Amino acid sequence: MKKIFLLFIICYSTAFSQKNNIIKTNTCAIAIKNYNLIYERALSNHISFSLGYRYMPKGVVPFKSKIQDRIKSNDFSIDDFKMGNTAITPEFRIYMGRPKLRGFYLAPYARYATFDFTYPLKRTDHPPILLNGKITSTSVGLLMGVQSNLSKRLVFDFWLLGGHFGKSKGTLTATNIDPAMNEQEQLDVQNAFNETVIDGPVKFEGKVLSSTSAQITSDGPWAGLRSLAITLGYRF
């Protein structure tokens, strides 16, 4: 038993002494409160596996003007719109260079993401109706980039260009609307749903369910980009 334990310690120490591991973060994303952590592990001289986690607390979104441009509706209140998200990204990397975990790479990856929304709908003479809920997406993609060592421990990873495609689905709901909507208000809200145009391939459908509840459902393809990001890491 002692020999087995000793062998395990030797193998473990040898693996980490070869500096096959990197912990890193996308510094560009932190600027917009998108916190992330990535662990990468070399599997061979040219192949590695990494697992990334991203978290953005729910709050007022950056670049509000771009959101406003995409949601074409006079009844949409951008100042009350909020969003947060989490994502898990497993990834394999194929390095073209000779040194381990260095050089140009191609990285096929998958991503599971959850977006937490508050969608505000203006209401005459009353506070906006707030529809809350989540949209989830599952997608696969490919990333190209270059990774190099800035020192023995510090790693620089530059994402050149990447994109992912998949599908999404979600529901946003407002319940206990207070005060309750009368028949004319229900008609006005339904008309607002029908007239709202959101640029993009995802299909959104809004419905008034009762005098105190409403719902938006989404379903359709999903797409995203990963490009021109600077990631810094520690190799051990």
VOGU-3710 file (C-alpha; in Angstrom, 3 decimals, decimal comma):
1> mkkifllfii> 0,000/0,000/0,000  2,845/2,385/0,858  4,485/1,648/-2,508  1,262/2,435/-4,388  0,840/5,691/-2,481  4,459/6,635/-3,166  4,040/5,870/-6,867  0,953/8,091/-6,991  2,842/10,980/-5,363  5,712/10,601/-7,839
11> cystafsqkn> 3,406/10,562/-10,856  1,444/13,538/-9,538  4,581/15,554/-8,833  6,099/14,701/-12,209  2,964/15,773/-14,083  2,860/19,179/-12,422  6,617/19,728/-12,593  6,337/19,558/-16,396  4,086/22,628/-16,382  1,254/20,975/-18,264
21> niiktntcai> -1,430/23,187/-16,689  -2,590/26,773/-17,214  -5,111/28,867/-15,298  -6,132/31,991/-17,220  -8,759/34,689/-17,675  -10,030/36,812/-20,564  -8,999/40,311/-19,476  -11,121/42,063/-22,118  -14,328/40,505/-20,764  -13,623/41,707/-17,217
31> aiknynliye> -13,985/45,301/-18,449  -17,730/44,686/-18,993  -18,152/42,749/-15,717  -17,975/39,407/-17,512  -15,894/37,360/-15,064  -14,325/34,162/-16,332  -11,819/31,446/-15,506  -10,268/28,863/-17,840  -8,269/25,757/-16,922  -6,172/24,180/-19,685
41> ralsnhisfs> -4,332/20,852/-19,460  -1,865/19,441/-22,009  -2,789/15,929/-23,142  0,168/15,552/-25,509  2,732/17,743/-27,262  0,100/19,109/-29,651  -3,280/18,574/-27,992  -4,837/20,049/-24,855  -8,223/20,160/-23,170  -9,637/23,211/-21,424
51> lgyrympkgv> -12,759/24,025/-19,454  -14,003/27,582/-19,119  -16,616/29,154/-16,872  -18,102/32,624/-17,402  -20,313/34,644/-15,071  -21,870/38,059/-15,575  -24,065/39,262/-12,698  -27,495/40,483/-13,689  -27,641/44,222/-14,086  -27,809/47,105/-16,527
61> vpfkskiqdr> -26,245/46,034/-19,802  -23,316/47,834/-21,446  -23,791/49,270/-24,937  -27,457/50,058/-24,266  -27,804/51,947/-27,542  -27,036/48,785/-29,524  -29,711/46,867/-27,603  -32,184/49,664/-28,286  -31,379/49,526/-32,011  -32,035/45,781/-32,150
71> iksndfsidd> -35,365/45,963/-30,295  -37,611/48,143/-32,428  -40,524/49,091/-30,182  -41,843/52,327/-28,711  -43,080/50,350/-25,703  -39,676/48,944/-24,744  -37,971/50,670/-21,776  -34,189/50,307/-22,245  -33,407/51,938/-18,880  -35,157/49,087/-17,040
81> fkmgntaitp> -33,722/46,307/-19,227  -31,342/43,976/-17,349  -29,313/40,938/-18,281  -26,901/38,441/-16,721  -25,391/35,217/-18,006  -23,355/32,133/-17,235  -21,602/29,803/-19,675  -19,596/26,583/-19,570  -17,195/25,964/-22,467  -15,299/22,670/-22,915
91> efriymgrpk> -12,640/22,901/-25,613  -9,960/20,817/-27,335  -6,954/22,597/-28,794  -4,720/21,399/-31,598  -1,388/23,273/-31,560  0,642/23,558/-34,742  3,939/24,547/-33,085  6,572/22,294/-31,550  6,635/23,589/-27,936  3,849/22,203/-25,757
101> lrgfylapya> 0,910/24,602/-25,198  2,440/27,195/-27,522  1,950/28,530/-31,049  -0,977/28,811/-33,431  -3,933/26,572/-32,612  -7,337/25,423/-33,824  -9,862/24,773/-31,056  -13,200/23,014/-31,611  -15,472/23,737/-28,639  -18,979/23,455/-27,258
111> ryatfdftyp> -20,857/25,993/-25,143  -23,846/25,793/-22,845  -25,059/29,252/-21,807  -27,908/30,665/-19,741  -29,040/34,275/-20,108  -31,127/35,839/-17,335  -33,314/38,700/-18,630  -35,637/41,372/-17,350  -37,644/42,717/-20,274  -39,579/45,913/-19,375
121> lkrtdhppil> -42,732/46,896/-21,234  -44,025/50,447/-20,804  -47,475/50,895/-19,302  -49,449/54,129/-19,415  -49,810/55,821/-15,994  -48,195/52,847/-14,228  -44,689/51,413/-13,716  -43,473/49,163/-16,576  -44,437/45,508/-16,716  -41,293/43,491/-15,958
131> lngkitstsv> -41,031/40,091/-17,630  -38,342/37,925/-16,024  -36,899/34,626/-17,166  -34,080/32,757/-18,859  -32,985/31,817/-22,354  -30,651/28,825/-22,649  -28,459/28,013/-25,647  -26,385/25,022/-26,708  -23,875/25,496/-29,506  -20,635/24,243/-31,064
141> gllmgvqsnl> -17,899/26,211/-32,760  -14,269/26,684/-33,739  -11,686/29,145/-32,405  -8,337/30,140/-33,924  -5,641/31,786/-31,846  -2,020/32,055/-30,789  -0,585/31,253/-27,357  2,909/32,083/-26,137  4,935/32,450/-22,957  5,708/35,927/-21,647
151> skrlvfdfwl> 7,942/34,369/-18,992  8,484/30,953/-17,413  5,080/31,165/-15,758  3,099/33,946/-17,452  1,117/32,983/-20,577  -0,355/35,209/-23,285  -3,292/33,784/-25,278  -4,702/35,854/-28,155  -8,014/34,784/-29,701  -7,909/35,690/-33,390
161> lgghfgkskg> -11,302/34,594/-34,639  -13,986/32,149/-33,552  -17,685/31,544/-33,769  -20,327/29,109/-32,582  -23,764/28,081/-33,785  -26,577/26,140/-32,167  -30,088/26,427/-30,800  -31,850/28,297/-28,005  -35,105/28,316/-26,079  -36,543/30,364/-23,241
171> tltatnidpa> -39,481/31,916/-21,421  -39,946/35,323/-19,782  -42,974/35,777/-17,524  -44,682/38,596/-15,641  -47,062/37,524/-12,869  -49,022/39,447/-10,245  -49,151/42,576/-12,417  -50,354/45,325/-10,105  -52,723/47,005/-10,656  -54,463/44,444/-12,831
181> mneqeqldvq> -54,920/45,389/-16,487  -58,383/46,219/-17,769  -59,553/44,907/-21,143  -58,211/47,886/-23,091  -54,810/47,658/-21,390  -54,614/43,948/-22,166  -55,324/44,737/-25,807  -52,684/47,496/-25,828  -50,046/45,185/-24,333  -50,856/42,424/-26,826
191> nafnetvidg> -50,582/44,928/-29,676  -47,208/46,035/-28,296  -46,033/42,416/-28,370  -47,301/41,958/-31,925  -45,646/45,145/-33,199  -42,261/44,604/-31,519  -39,494/43,614/-33,931  -36,252/42,100/-32,597  -33,473/41,791/-35,168  -32,019/38,292/-35,371
201> pvkfegkvls> -32,934/34,710/-36,265  -34,496/33,875/-32,872  -38,297/33,948/-32,920  -40,010/35,785/-30,036  -43,723/35,561/-29,267  -45,535/37,574/-26,592  -48,948/36,806/-25,132  -51,204/38,356/-22,515  -52,332/35,428/-20,358  -54,693/37,256/-18,009
211> stsaqitsdg> -55,292/40,641/-16,422  -52,295/40,032/-14,130  -49,898/37,957/-16,243  -48,061/37,995/-19,569  -45,397/35,857/-21,216  -42,719/35,957/-23,916  -41,366/32,720/-25,394  -38,307/32,372/-27,621  -37,165/29,568/-29,888  -34,689/29,360/-32,725
221> pwaglrslai> -31,046/29,223/-33,798  -28,242/30,781/-31,788  -24,893/32,269/-32,791  -21,967/33,977/-31,095  -18,434/35,264/-31,704  -15,131/34,843/-29,879  -12,477/37,122/-31,328  -9,754/39,675/-30,601  -9,580/38,781/-26,902  -6,481/38,955/-24,723
231> tlgyrf> -6,213/36,147/-22,190  -3,504/36,049/-19,537  -2,633/32,956/-17,539  -0,313/31,251/-15,082  1,419/28,035/-16,123  2,325/25,367/-13,583
//
